Amino acid sequence: MDRMRVAQVGTRHGHAAGKLRAMLDSSEVDVVGVYEPDKEQRAKVASAAPWNGIEWFESMEGILADDSIVLVASEGANIESLDQTEALVDAGKHVWYDKPAGQNWKQWQRVVETARGQGTQLQMGYMFRYHEGFCQVADWIHSGFLGDVYGLRAHMSTNVGEEQRRRVGVHPGGMFYDLASHMLDQVVWMLGRPIETTSFFRNHTGIVPEFMDNTVGVFEFEKALAVIDIAAMEVRPPARRFEVYGTQGSATITEPFEPATNIRLCLAAAAGGYAEGEQNVPVNPQSRQSLYELELASLLGAIRGDHPPDRSLDHELLVQETLIRICGNL
């Protein structure tokens, strides 16, 4: 089978280098080149791996007008990536788009409907969809194994400096806008659309006053509450954690969940081959890069028509709608 010709637009996203490596390492694609609109940024990255040795497009039109380029990774900074993604979708490209999907809800709806209408794939870069721990917990929830889920807590903090705080500070919600969509992708997959959202977004360090660096989002469902907390000043390595509580059992992807080694499972009664009470369920530790590779493999299969996409376009809409609802843009 001919290798699929692919390209990348943008280098400023935190996942940009990893996504390019995944494409370079894939036996199924040929990376034609990369376009970076900022010449200073291009010069900054061009001599370092994985950018060294890559062909560079002098304009985005070189990608848009090349019908042989089937798939493009959209890896610009959050403030520019939605416009870039819309141009790619309008040109009929399949797009691997790194999160979150901008602040303009009407524009994102328009982009999704264009992709839907022309039958092109538009996959968001939420790598935890391929994380064995999250997949197992989601399966337990959807099957009813944990009973009625009434509580969910997600902690995904980080530590960022002043430069990144200023860059992300242009977005309402600050650190929550930048990172919480990873957890929202899981929350709405497991529980659906929240009825209400409540935010507690604060600047507690004063380093960049407009940047919300200590944030909590509360999501109300008919019979459940979900809480996501994201801070920007946690001592490294961050203790990332994901907890689900149901009437018949609880499941915690033990910290840090990247990479995870165990799920702490606690059951009211023996079920499904597991004992009553507390036990550790091992999961295969996966590197971040391996998750990128699984993302790409699934997307390529969907493009070829081997299987449906792992998440529908309606799901991609719901994740972003929930994020911008709580960040005050909707």
Salt bridges, closest charged atoms under 4 A:
GLU28 OE1 - ARG304 NH1 2.43
ASP30 OD1 - ARG3 NE 2.72
ASP38 OD2 - ARG12 NH2 2.76
GLU58 OE2 - ARG42 NH1 3.09
ASP66 OD2 - ARG5 NH2 3.67
GLU75 OE1 - HIS13 ND1 3.85
GLU86 OE2 - ARG110 NE 2.63
ASP98 OD1 - HIS15 ND1 2.92
ASP98 OD2 - LYS19 NZ 2.83
GLU113 OE1 - ARG116 NE 2.98
GLU162 OE2 - ARG166 NH2 2.76
GLU163 OE2 - ARG167 NH1 3.95
ASP185 OD1 - ARG129 NH2 2.84
ASP185 OD1 - HIS315 NE2 2.79
ASP213 OD2 - ARG165 NH1 3.04
ASP229 OD2 - HIS155 ND1 2.49
GLU234 OE1 - HIS155 NE2 2.73
GLU243 OE1 - ARG153 NH2 2.73
GLU243 OE2 - ARG241 NE 3.10
GLU255 OE1 - ARG241 NH1 3.37
GLU258 OE1 - ARG240 NH1 3.47
GLU258 OE2 - ARG288 NE 2.31
GLU278 OE2 - ARG264 NE 3.03
GLU295 OE2 - LYS19 NZ 3.66
ASP306 OD2 - ARG304 NE 2.89
ASP314 OD1 - ARG116 NH2 2.88
GLU316 OE1 - ARG129 NH2 2.65
GLU321 OE2 - ARG193 NH2 2.56
